[in-house]
Amino acid sequence: MGQGGDVVDRTEAVAWQVVEALEQAGHEAYLVGGCVRDKLLQRPIYDYDITTSARPEEVLALFPHTLPIGMKHGTVTVCEADLQFEVTTFRTDGEYKDGRRPSEVVFVRSLLDDLARRDLTINALALGRDGTLHDPFDGQLDLLEKRIRAVGDPLLRFEEDALRMLRAIRFAVQLQFVIEEETLQAIREESYRLRQISRERIREEWHKMLLSHPDTALDLLRQTDTLRSIFSRPTLAVARWERAAAWTALSPPDLALRYCLIFFAIETDEPRMEKNLQGLKLSTALKREIREQYALQAESPVDWNDLRWRQLLFTHGYGAIWRKCLLYAVMHDAQRLDYWTALAEEHRKRQPIWGTSDLALTGLDLIACGIEEGPHVGQWLKRLAQAVLQDPSSNDSQTLLQLVQSGQVVE
């Protein structure tokens, strides 16, 4: 087994040690939720969560290294062997007043009560140290039949926490499962409740879908009327969303690239695009990457000669030009996606300079040559950069010095 597998084995082994310590202190304890689901599916496991009958203060007393984050919700982070595990007391939730969080949690001693409060059957699974699987809602059967189903009454589950609707869609997208009809209908009926959820939480679920199977995601979001929780006043033109699904499915999993493909597919103009970027509270970097593609909209890579490639790479950077090539390929030349990827990489390798710092002459060298300090130095560096982009062989100190002294520099 490779190194990655060894790390996973070690993490799971330490998780079981935490479970064992709780049991030896007289408490029930189990691995729970996503780690059990992914173990049954033989998928990578990133977090091992533990549920226990021990109260938070008992967990704090038992383990020497803990972080009491989430104590009021019954969660203590246990630190063992340079790893962290969330250990949460069996609990039931009080009334949900804001459609997102319970007004209180009640600690209980029953594993069944704890599993009954969870969102989906495939997440309401607990595994004991003896290998016993606790599955009161037939989550394992749903895994076998590739089905997403809410625990109990889906209307009640989504009324309690509206984000669960997007989580159900996200799991269907990531696992390529089908949402059970009663659960799907409940999402349609309750989709308006997503207005109660913060944009950050919605964005987090949406991005997981967008980086997974965006075609499935867009289809389910449109079917359930949850698309409006992500995009501002989304177009009702089905053909445009079908085009967006097809285009994003062809593209590499890059957020900016897939956002642009969607915006272009549904024919979003810049003001509407900006409203969506702000509404989703995207990071500054991601917004910049998307805006760059709008700035490059009139450019067609088919028309670029070697000089234009060098100038664009210098001005916009490799990421923007790579995305431009992929956008063109997906939208106009899908049979040659690999060609456009390889072409961008070829020009990246041949790019002589990416910024003025790559020049063979520095600002200090220019000052030593008699160029006045201040803005003139930066202006000269930009001129020299253009000279090197025109003729990549000119990027040596002597040649650039001669250009400065002769004044033969591109403006």
N, C-alpha and C positions, 0 to 999 in steps of 0.2 A: 504493500500500500504506500502511496506517495505521502509527502510531507503534509499536504492538506488533510488527508484522511487521518493521519496521526494526531493532528491538532483537534479534529472533531472528536476522535476517540477519547482524547485526554479531557476535553471539555465535558463530554457526557459522563466520563468516569468521575470527575469532580462533582458534577451535578448529583450523581447517585450517592456520593459521600455526604453531601448536604442532606439528602433525603434520609440516609441511614442515621445521621446524627440526630435528626428530629425524631425518628422512630425510637431510637435508643433512649431519648428523653421522655418517651411515653406518648408521643403525638402521632397522628396519622400524617402522611406526607406522600405526594405523588408528583411526577412530571405531568404537566397539564398543557392543553391548548395546542398551539402551533407546532411545538417540537414533537408532540405525539403524532399529530397529523402528518407532518413531513417525514417522520420515522416510518410510519406505515406506508407512505408513498415512495419511500426511498429517495427523497429529495434532500438537498443540502439543508442543514439546520444551522441557524445563525444565533438563536437565543434559546436557552433552556429555562423555562419558567416552572416554578414549583408552587403547589398549593398545599396548605397544611391546616390542621385543626389548631395548631399553636397560635395564640394571640400574638400580636406584634411585640409586646413587651417581653413575652417568653422567647421569641426569636432573638431579640436584642440581647437577652441574658445568656442565651445558649452559645452564640458565636462571638468570638473576640473582635472580629473586624466587620463592621456593618455601616451602612449609610441609611439613616432613618428618613429617606425620601419617600413620600407617599404614605406615611404612617396613618394619616386620618382615613385613608382608603384601605388600610390593612396591609400595605406593602412595605417590606424591609429589604433592602439590597444587601445580600450577604457576599462578602469578599473572601474568596478562598483560592489559594494557589494562583494569585494574580488574575483571577477570573471573577466576574460578578454575576450573581443570580438573583432575580427578583423572587422573593418568597412572600406569598400573599395568603392571608388567613381566609379560610372558608367564609363566604359572606353572601348575604342577599342584599339587593339594592332597595333603598326607599323610593319615594315618589320622584319621578323625573319631572321637574318643573320647567326646565329650559329646553327640553328635547335633546339634551346632550349628556348631562351628568346627573346622577341621583343626588337628591338633597341630603341624603345620609346613607351610610352603609351599616348593615347590622351583621355583626360577627356571629357565625353559627358553628355548630360542630358536625354538620352533615355535608359530606362530599356531594351527595345528590342535589341538595339545595344550591350549592355553589355552582355546579354544572348547569343547573336549570336557568341561571341568570344570563348565560352566555348567548352570543348572537346566533351562531350557526352550528348545526349538528356536528360538522366536521371539526369544529373547534371546542366542542363540549366533550372532550376525551381526556381521560386521566390514566396514567400507567404506573402501576405499583412496582416496587423493587423486586417482587417475586414474579414479575411478568404478567400479572393480571391486568387486563384492559377493562376499565370502567367506562361503559358506553351506554348510558341509559336512554339515549335518543337515536340510536341506530346510525351514528355517524360513520362507523366503519362500513356499513352497507352503502351509505351514500358515497363514500370514497370509491368503493368497488364499482358502483353504478355511475360514477362521474356526475354527481348531482349536488347542487347547492340548495340547502333547505334550512329555513329558520328553525330555531328551537321553539317548540310550542306554537303559539298563535303569532304569525308573522306581523299582523297589524299591530299587536301589542308590542312586539320587539322593536318595530320601527318607530312607534309612537314614543317609546322610552328614549330611544337614541336614534335620531335620523341618520347619523353617519353610517349606521349599519347597512343602509341600503346601498351606499357606494362600496362598502366593504364586500357585500354579497356579489356585486357586479365585478369588483376587482378580483375576487377569488375565482369567479367564473372565467374571467379573462386570463389570469395567470395560469390556472390549472387546466383551462380549456374544458370546463365542465358546463353542464346545462343547469339553469336555474329552474327549480321545481315550480310548477304552474301557480300554486297558491302563493308562494313566496314572490314570484314575478308579478302577479296581479296586485299584491300588497304594495310592492314598490311603486307600481303605476299610481295606485290610489294615494299613497303617502308622499309622493315625490316633492310636493310643495313644502314639506317640513324641512327640506334641506336649506331653506332660507334662514333657519335658526343656527346653522353650522358656520363656524368661522371659515373664511376663505383659505386660510393656511391649511386647515385640516382637509378641506375639499381638494386643494391643490396637491397635497401629499398623496391622496388616493388616486387622483387623476394621473399624476406623473408615473405612478407604478403601472397603471394600465397602459399609458402612452409608450412606455419603454418595454412593454411585454408584447401583447397582440393588439395593436391599436385598431385593426379592422373589426375584431370582435367587440372591443370596447365601444367604438362609435356606434355599432349596430345596436348593442344593448342599451346604451345611453339614450339613443334616439327612440327605441321601442318603449322605454319606460318613462319618457319625458323628463329624465334627469339631466339631459344635455344642457338645459337652461340653467342648471346650478353651476355649470362650468363656463359656458360662453354667454356673453351678453346678447340677448335677443337673437338667438341662433336662427338662421334661415330655415324655413320649412321645406325647402326644395330637396326632396329625397335624393334626386340624382346627384346633387352636389355632395351630399354626405357619403353617398356610395362611392363617388370619385375620391373623396378624402380617405375613405377606408382602403380603397385599392392602392392609392399612392403610398400611404404610410406603411402599408404591409410590405411594399417593395423595398423600403428604405432601411438603412442601418439604424440601430436604436440610439439615435441622437436627438435630444429634446428639441433643440433649436430647429434642426432639419425637419422634424415631424410637425412641429408647430407651423412652420412656413408652408409645408405641403398642405396642411389643413386649411390655413388661411387662403392660399392660392386656389385650392380646390373649391372652396365655398364662395370664392370671389369677394373676399373681404378687402375693403379699401383701407388706406392707412389710418384714418381717424378711428374707424371701428376696430382695427387691429390694436391701436394704442389703448382704446378703452378696455379691450380684453386683457392686454398685458398688465394694465394698472389694476383691473378688477381681480385678477388672479394673484396679485402681489408677487409677481415673479422677481427673481433676483436681478440685480443691476446687470450682472454679466450676461444672464440669459436674455434679458431684454435687448441688450446691445447686439448680441449675436443675431437675434431675429430682425432687428432694425437694419442691420448690415445687408441682409438679403433683399429687403425692400429698396435699399439704396442701389443695389446691384441689379435691380429688376430688368433694366433696359439692356444690360450686358448679356451677350450670348457667347458662351465659350467656344462655339464653332468658329467665331470670327476672330479669336485671339491669335495673334502671331507671337513669336517668342518674346519680343519686347513687351507686348501687352501683358503677357503672363508675368513677366518679371515686375512690371510696374504695379500690377494688381496685388501680387503677393507682398510686395514691399508696403503698399498702402493699407491693405486690409488684413494681412496675415494669412497663414495657411488654412486655418479653420474656416474662415469665411469663404475662401475660394474653393475649398473642398466641398463645402455645402452647396455652393453655386453649381458646381459640376454635377453633384448628385441630384440637385433639384431639376436641372436640365435633363439629366438622364431619365429620372423617374417620370417626368412630365412629357418628354418628347422622344426618348430613345431608350426605352426600358430594356430592350434586348441587349444593349451594350453597357449595362451598368458597370460591369467589371472593367471595361475599357476606360470609362470616364474616371473611375477610381484610380486605375493604374496611371492614367495620364496626369492627374493631379499630383500623384506621388512622384512621378518622373520629374515634373517641373519643380517640386519641392526640393528634390535632391540637387537640381542644377541651379537653384536660386543663389546668386552670388552674395547678396546682402539682404538682411531683414530690417536693418535700421542703420542710422548713421554711426552707431557704435561699432559696426562691422567694417567700417572704412579703415584703410591702412594708414590714414592720417587722422590725428585727433585734434580737438580744439586747441590744445596746448601747442601742437605743432604749427597750427595756423597762426597763432599769436606770435610764435617765434619767427614766423615768416613775415611779420609786420602787419597782420590783419588786426584791426582795432578790436579790443575786447568788447563784449556785449552782444547785441543782436546780430551784428555782422558775422560773428563766428558761426552761429547757427545757420544763417543764410548760406554761408559758404559751404557748410557741411551738406546742406540739402542739395546744393548745386553739384557738389562732387558725387553725391549719391546718385543723382540723375545721370551723371556721366558714366558711372559704373554700370547702371542699369542699361544704358545704351551700349556699352562695351565692357562686359564683365572682365576682360583681360586687363583692364586699366586699373584694377584695384591693387596697386602696389605704391609704396610711399613715393618713389622717384617720379613715376608717371603722374600721380595726383599733384605732387609739388610743382611739376612743370606746368600742369594745367592752371594751377593757381597763379604762378608767376607770369604765364602768358595771357592769362585772362580768357583762355579758350574753354569756358565751362558752360554747359547747358543751363539756361535760365529756367 
